[in-house]
Amino acid sequence: MKALLVVLILVFLWTIPCPAADSGFKQGAKEAGQGAKEAGQEAGQAFKEESKEIGQKIKSDAKEIKREAQKQGRTIGEWFRETGKQTGEAFRQMGKEVRKFFSGN
């Protein structure tokens, strides 16, 4: 009977909320939540800064590529212009030769 009474008292004590333990748990959970929140903010800020740096790098690379493409475009344009001049001159010479052939001059 004594053992049964001790067990009942222990069960009763376990079921009664302890304000000191409850507030300690709440405080610990609150601190853990605050730590997680701050860590998330720091990670977000670091991600934001890295994204800016990457964006600037992409932007500068795109400008360089654009400059090179424009330079190559001018070079290709010059080649077509020269080729067109040479082709035109060849047709003019051929026309003169054909005229000479048919006119006999």
Summary of the structure (lengths in Angstrom):
residues: 105
radius of gyration: 43.9
end to end distance: 143.9
largest distance: 143.9
contacts: 196
relative contact order: 0.03
helix: 94%
strand: 0%
